[in-house]
């Protein structure tokens, strides 16, 4: 790798098939998050300087690993400032994303970003995932929100059994970091574990993992 890359270069190093509208949407993210972060802190001051690598590209590890089919419905549990939901919604314009968080001021940022980007496939809900009773989804995604055991307990009741993708059963896809041995053991699940640095080599994702638990 020839020196550090910043901004859109980080994304375009690994993806090359975006439409002009997607490129525009990704390019707008930095300015939008900088402006909103000055008002409502949803990204750490340190991470805002590396937004594309630490947040956008990290979120897109899910897109690089699983190609969500058009028409699917995906819930982002504990979306915070909109990760991984916003980058995934840009990447998959024909997939519907419901971004859920219990902190309303964070969703204010998410709503504003989605509106500024023209993301018609994004809705938000100010609630906890475990309190949702009126909807089901094909997949749940999440990023460093809670232990796997809890994430699965929240996700499972929301996931449809009927699958609409040939290669993947419906399930939970989450991004986590560090030594996960104890967490996985306590969950009593057997997730597929994919190192993120096997998806994005040289991008600084050592000890970051994508976990997939099918229904």
C-alpha atoms as a printed R data frame, in Angstrom:
    type eleno elety resid chain resno       x       y       z
1   ATOM     1    CA   UNK     A     1   0.000   0.000   0.000
2   ATOM     2    CA   UNK     A     2   1.524   3.325  -1.085
3   ATOM     3    CA   UNK     A     3   1.058   5.546   1.930
4   ATOM     4    CA   UNK     A     4  -2.135   6.332   3.821
5   ATOM     5    CA   UNK     A     5  -5.293   6.873   1.842
6   ATOM     6    CA   UNK     A     6  -8.083   9.153   2.911
7   ATOM     7    CA   UNK     A     7 -11.666   9.931   2.066
8   ATOM     8    CA   UNK     A     8 -13.218   8.308  -0.960
9   ATOM     9    CA   UNK     A     9  -9.889   6.727  -1.964
10  ATOM    10    CA   UNK     A    10 -10.327   4.300   0.925
11  ATOM    11    CA   UNK     A    11 -13.642   3.104  -0.486
12  ATOM    12    CA   UNK     A    12 -12.614   3.091  -4.137
13  ATOM    13    CA   UNK     A    13  -9.597   0.955  -3.344
14  ATOM    14    CA   UNK     A    14 -11.976  -1.967  -2.833
15  ATOM    15    CA   UNK     A    15 -15.112  -1.030  -4.795
16  ATOM    16    CA   UNK     A    16 -15.366   0.172  -8.372
17  ATOM    17    CA   UNK     A    17 -18.907  -0.440  -9.600
18  ATOM    18    CA   UNK     A    18 -20.814   2.478  -8.089
19  ATOM    19    CA   UNK     A    19 -23.273   4.622  -9.999
20  ATOM    20    CA   UNK     A    20 -22.715   8.370 -10.190
21  ATOM    21    CA   UNK     A    21 -25.425   8.852  -7.581
22  ATOM    22    CA   UNK     A    22 -23.781   6.399  -5.188
23  ATOM    23    CA   UNK     A    23 -20.416   8.112  -5.631
24  ATOM    24    CA   UNK     A    24 -22.079  11.455  -4.884
25  ATOM    25    CA   UNK     A    25 -23.769  10.029  -1.785
26  ATOM    26    CA   UNK     A    26 -20.593   8.489  -0.399
27  ATOM    27    CA   UNK     A    27 -18.648  11.694  -1.094
28  ATOM    28    CA   UNK     A    28 -21.193  13.763   0.855
29  ATOM    29    CA   UNK     A    29 -20.871  11.666   4.012
30  ATOM    30    CA   UNK     A    30 -17.800  13.384   5.431
31  ATOM    31    CA   UNK     A    31 -19.208  16.895   5.258
32  ATOM    32    CA   UNK     A    32 -22.568  15.833   6.631
33  ATOM    33    CA   UNK     A    33 -21.087  13.974   9.586
34  ATOM    34    CA   UNK     A    34 -18.604  16.737  10.346
35  ATOM    35    CA   UNK     A    35 -21.394  19.312  10.440
36  ATOM    36    CA   UNK     A    36 -23.734  17.200  12.538
37  ATOM    37    CA   UNK     A    37 -20.997  15.901  14.816
38  ATOM    38    CA   UNK     A    38 -20.250  19.470  15.854
39  ATOM    39    CA   UNK     A    39 -23.819  19.646  17.193
40  ATOM    40    CA   UNK     A    40 -24.513  16.079  18.334
41  ATOM    41    CA   UNK     A    41 -21.534  13.828  19.006
42  ATOM    42    CA   UNK     A    42 -22.267  10.542  17.206
43  ATOM    43    CA   UNK     A    43 -18.712   9.829  16.019
44  ATOM    44    CA   UNK     A    44 -15.666  10.251  18.248
45  ATOM    45    CA   UNK     A    45 -13.493  13.293  17.539
46  ATOM    46    CA   UNK     A    46 -10.627  10.964  16.664
47  ATOM    47    CA   UNK     A    47 -12.664   8.785  14.323
48  ATOM    48    CA   UNK     A    48 -14.238  11.667  12.404
49  ATOM    49    CA   UNK     A    49 -10.777  12.234  10.880
50  ATOM    50    CA   UNK     A    50 -10.877   8.689   9.501
51  ATOM    51    CA   UNK     A    51 -14.600   8.416   8.847
52  ATOM    52    CA   UNK     A    52 -14.309   6.482   5.594
53  ATOM    53    CA   UNK     A    53 -11.916   3.859   6.902
54  ATOM    54    CA   UNK     A    54 -13.163   3.362  10.446
55  ATOM    55    CA   UNK     A    55 -16.887   3.713   9.811
56  ATOM    56    CA   UNK     A    56 -17.864   3.631   6.137
57  ATOM    57    CA   UNK     A    57 -15.496   0.932   4.863
58  ATOM    58    CA   UNK     A    58 -15.942  -1.099   8.048
59  ATOM    59    CA   UNK     A    59 -19.705  -1.043   7.488
60  ATOM    60    CA   UNK     A    60 -19.228  -2.085   3.869
61  ATOM    61    CA   UNK     A    61 -17.479  -5.276   4.965
62  ATOM    62    CA   UNK     A    62 -21.020  -6.647   5.212
63  ATOM    63    CA   UNK     A    63 -21.750  -5.642   1.608
64  ATOM    64    CA   UNK     A    64 -18.506  -7.174   0.383
65  ATOM    65    CA   UNK     A    65 -19.329 -10.462   2.085
66  ATOM    66    CA   UNK     A    66 -23.068 -10.815   1.430
67  ATOM    67    CA   UNK     A    67 -24.885  -9.425  -1.586
68  ATOM    68    CA   UNK     A    68 -28.332  -8.544  -0.248
69  ATOM    69    CA   UNK     A    69 -30.990  -9.233  -2.881
70  ATOM    70    CA   UNK     A    70 -33.332  -6.468  -4.054
71  ATOM    71    CA   UNK     A    71 -36.527  -6.298  -2.019
72  ATOM    72    CA   UNK     A    72 -35.032  -7.573   1.228
73  ATOM    73    CA   UNK     A    73 -35.812  -5.829   4.506
74  ATOM    74    CA   UNK     A    74 -32.938  -5.313   6.950
75  ATOM    75    CA   UNK     A    75 -32.964  -3.948  10.499
76  ATOM    76    CA   UNK     A    76 -29.897  -2.160  11.875
77  ATOM    77    CA   UNK     A    77 -29.963  -2.716  15.637
78  ATOM    78    CA   UNK     A    78 -28.425   0.102  17.671
79  ATOM    79    CA   UNK     A    79 -27.505   2.122  14.613
80  ATOM    80    CA   UNK     A    80 -26.051   5.038  16.589
81  ATOM    81    CA   UNK     A    81 -25.028   7.610  14.020
82  ATOM    82    CA   UNK     A    82 -26.128   5.347  11.163
83  ATOM    83    CA   UNK     A    83 -23.514   2.614  10.968
84  ATOM    84    CA   UNK     A    84 -23.610   0.168   9.306
85  ATOM    85    CA   UNK     A    85 -27.081   1.130   8.027
86  ATOM    86    CA   UNK     A    86 -26.369   4.318   6.062
87  ATOM    87    CA   UNK     A    87 -23.401   2.984   4.024
88  ATOM    88    CA   UNK     A    88 -25.324  -0.250   3.365
89  ATOM    89    CA   UNK     A    89 -28.385   1.701   2.238
90  ATOM    90    CA   UNK     A    90 -26.234   3.615  -0.254
91  ATOM    91    CA   UNK     A    91 -24.689   0.376  -1.489
92  ATOM    92    CA   UNK     A    92 -28.031  -1.468  -1.753
93  ATOM    93    CA   UNK     A    93 -30.587   1.095  -3.013
94  ATOM    94    CA   UNK     A    94 -33.184  -1.620  -3.679
95  ATOM    95    CA   UNK     A    95 -33.020  -3.035  -0.128
96  ATOM    96    CA   UNK     A    96 -35.120  -1.452   2.621
97  ATOM    97    CA   UNK     A    97 -33.336  -0.580   5.856
98  ATOM    98    CA   UNK     A    98 -34.914   0.185   9.215
99  ATOM    99    CA   UNK     A    99 -32.385   1.886  11.501
100 ATOM   100    CA   UNK     A   100 -33.255   1.481  15.167
101 ATOM   101    CA   UNK     A   101 -31.804   3.160  18.227
102 ATOM   102    CA   UNK     A   102 -33.013   3.980  21.738
103 ATOM   103    CA   UNK     A   103 -31.338   7.417  21.712
104 ATOM   104    CA   UNK     A   104 -33.456   9.920  19.842
105 ATOM   105    CA   UNK     A   105 -30.797  12.575  19.241
106 ATOM   106    CA   UNK     A   106 -28.691  10.059  17.318
107 ATOM   107    CA   UNK     A   107 -31.644   9.284  15.051
108 ATOM   108    CA   UNK     A   108 -32.028  13.003  14.436
109 ATOM   109    CA   UNK     A   109 -28.611  12.879  12.788
110 ATOM   110    CA   UNK     A   110 -29.460   9.684  10.894
111 ATOM   111    CA   UNK     A   111 -32.706  11.187   9.565
112 ATOM   112    CA   UNK     A   112 -30.933  14.362   8.470
113 ATOM   113    CA   UNK     A   113 -28.130  12.459   6.739
114 ATOM   114    CA   UNK     A   114 -30.564  10.115   4.973
115 ATOM   115    CA   UNK     A   115 -32.651  13.082   3.808
116 ATOM   116    CA   UNK     A   116 -29.632  15.010   2.569
117 ATOM   117    CA   UNK     A   117 -28.471  11.960   0.614
118 ATOM   118    CA   UNK     A   118 -31.925  11.286  -0.812
119 ATOM   119    CA   UNK     A   119 -32.040   7.776   0.649
120 ATOM   120    CA   UNK     A   120 -35.619   6.705   0.095
121 ATOM   121    CA   UNK     A   121 -34.871   3.163   1.337
122 ATOM   122    CA   UNK     A   122 -34.150   4.240   4.926
123 ATOM   123    CA   UNK     A   123 -36.593   4.557   7.809
124 ATOM   124    CA   UNK     A   124 -35.775   5.026  11.489
125 ATOM   125    CA   UNK     A   125 -37.434   3.987  14.724
126 ATOM   126    CA   UNK     A   126 -36.787   5.430  18.165
127 ATOM   127    CA   UNK     A   127 -37.111   2.263  20.195
128 ATOM   128    CA   UNK     A   128 -35.260  -0.793  21.401
129 ATOM   129    CA   UNK     A   129 -35.130  -3.750  19.053
130 ATOM   130    CA   UNK     A   130 -36.589  -6.035  21.716
131 ATOM   131    CA   UNK     A   131 -39.690  -3.825  21.885
132 ATOM   132    CA   UNK     A   132 -40.556  -4.162  18.189
133 ATOM   133    CA   UNK     A   133 -43.599  -6.388  17.755
134 ATOM   134    CA   UNK     A   134 -45.197  -5.211  14.517
135 ATOM   135    CA   UNK     A   135 -42.528  -6.003  11.886
136 ATOM   136    CA   UNK     A   136 -40.240  -8.768  10.748
137 ATOM   137    CA   UNK     A   137 -37.124  -8.662   8.616
138 ATOM   138    CA   UNK     A   138 -34.951 -10.856   6.430
139 ATOM   139    CA   UNK     A   139 -31.689  -9.869   8.094
140 ATOM   140    CA   UNK     A   140 -30.472  -7.984  11.136
141 ATOM   141    CA   UNK     A   141 -27.172  -6.104  11.081
142 ATOM   142    CA   UNK     A   142 -25.304  -4.475  13.931
143 ATOM   143    CA   UNK     A   143 -21.949  -2.967  14.782
144 ATOM   144    CA   UNK     A   144 -20.323  -3.275  18.201
145 ATOM   145    CA   UNK     A   145 -23.590  -2.801  20.094
146 ATOM   146    CA   UNK     A   146 -23.894  -5.662  22.570
147 ATOM   147    CA   UNK     A   147 -22.619  -9.190  23.286
148 ATOM   148    CA   UNK     A   148 -23.563 -11.781  20.682
149 ATOM   149    CA   UNK     A   149 -25.890 -13.556  23.106
150 ATOM   150    CA   UNK     A   150 -27.973 -10.398  23.559
151 ATOM   151    CA   UNK     A   151 -27.886  -9.445  19.890
152 ATOM   152    CA   UNK     A   152 -29.236 -12.856  18.944
153 ATOM   153    CA   UNK     A   153 -31.953 -12.686  21.610
154 ATOM   154    CA   UNK     A   154 -33.099  -9.354  20.180
155 ATOM   155    CA   UNK     A   155 -32.736 -10.370  16.536
156 ATOM   156    CA   UNK     A   156 -34.217 -13.820  16.424
157 ATOM   157    CA   UNK     A   157 -37.877 -12.868  17.093
158 ATOM   158    CA   UNK     A   158 -37.640 -10.267  14.318
159 ATOM   159    CA   UNK     A   159 -36.276 -12.567  11.618
160 ATOM   160    CA   UNK     A   160 -38.482 -14.291   9.091
161 ATOM   161    CA   UNK     A   161 -37.998 -17.990   8.543
162 ATOM   162    CA   UNK     A   162 -38.814 -17.842   4.820
163 ATOM   163    CA   UNK     A   163 -35.589 -17.163   2.946
164 ATOM   164    CA   UNK     A   164 -35.403 -15.057  -0.199
165 ATOM   165    CA   UNK     A   165 -31.731 -15.624  -0.998
166 ATOM   166    CA   UNK     A   166 -30.357 -18.882  -2.344
167 ATOM   167    CA   UNK     A   167 -26.876 -18.591  -0.863
168 ATOM   168    CA   UNK     A   168 -27.749 -17.331   2.604
169 ATOM   169    CA   UNK     A   169 -30.389 -18.134   5.156
170 ATOM   170    CA   UNK     A   170 -31.954 -15.159   6.908
171 ATOM   171    CA   UNK     A   171 -29.990 -14.211   9.991
172 ATOM   172    CA   UNK     A   172 -27.869 -11.814  12.007
173 ATOM   173    CA   UNK     A   173 -24.745 -10.245  10.516
174 ATOM   174    CA   UNK     A   174 -22.727  -8.220  12.994
175 ATOM   175    CA   UNK     A   175 -19.348  -6.525  13.173
176 ATOM   176    CA   UNK     A   176 -17.241  -7.052  16.280
177 ATOM   177    CA   UNK     A   177 -13.669  -6.698  17.471
178 ATOM   178    CA   UNK     A   178 -11.161  -8.239  19.831
179 ATOM   179    CA   UNK     A   179 -10.950 -11.724  21.313
180 ATOM   180    CA   UNK     A   180 -14.430 -13.185  20.806
181 ATOM   181    CA   UNK     A   181 -13.827 -16.683  22.162
182 ATOM   182    CA   UNK     A   182 -15.563 -16.159  25.494
183 ATOM   183    CA   UNK     A   183 -18.390 -14.118  23.991
184 ATOM   184    CA   UNK     A   184 -19.118 -16.796  21.401
185 ATOM   185    CA   UNK     A   185 -18.905 -19.524  24.032
186 ATOM   186    CA   UNK     A   186 -21.376 -17.711  26.298
187 ATOM   187    CA   UNK     A   187 -23.788 -17.242  23.397
188 ATOM   188    CA   UNK     A   188 -23.953 -21.011  22.798
189 ATOM   189    CA   UNK     A   189 -24.098 -20.195  19.094
190 ATOM   190    CA   UNK     A   190 -21.843 -21.352  16.290
191 ATOM   191    CA   UNK     A   191 -21.522 -18.266  14.098
192 ATOM   192    CA   UNK     A   192 -19.555 -18.105  10.899
193 ATOM   193    CA   UNK     A   193 -16.589 -15.847  11.745
194 ATOM   194    CA   UNK     A   194 -14.960 -13.883   8.926
195 ATOM   195    CA   UNK     A   195 -11.922 -11.685   9.641
196 ATOM   196    CA   UNK     A   196 -12.517  -8.236   8.178
197 ATOM   197    CA   UNK     A   197  -8.872  -7.983   7.164
198 ATOM   198    CA   UNK     A   198  -9.448 -10.956   4.858
199 ATOM   199    CA   UNK     A   199 -12.061  -8.824   3.067
200 ATOM   200    CA   UNK     A   200 -10.102  -5.554   3.128
201 ATOM   201    CA   UNK     A   201  -6.366  -6.394   3.343
202 ATOM   202    CA   UNK     A   202  -4.090  -3.545   4.388
203 ATOM   203    CA   UNK     A   203  -6.976  -1.411   5.645
204 ATOM   204    CA   UNK     A   204  -6.102  -1.705   9.336
205 ATOM   205    CA   UNK     A   205  -8.824  -4.102  10.426
206 ATOM   206    CA   UNK     A   206  -6.746  -6.521  12.457
207 ATOM   207    CA   UNK     A   207  -8.829  -8.224  15.156
208 ATOM   208    CA   UNK     A   208 -12.061  -7.049  13.531
209 ATOM   209    CA   UNK     A   209 -14.586  -9.722  12.597
210 ATOM   210    CA   UNK     A   210 -17.852 -10.239  10.779
211 ATOM   211    CA   UNK     A   211 -20.131 -12.785  12.481
212 ATOM   212    CA   UNK     A   212 -23.080 -14.452  10.764
213 ATOM   213    CA   UNK     A   213 -25.734 -16.434  12.619
214 ATOM   214    CA   UNK     A   214 -28.448 -17.979  10.413
215 ATOM   215    CA   UNK     A   215 -31.994 -18.536  11.636
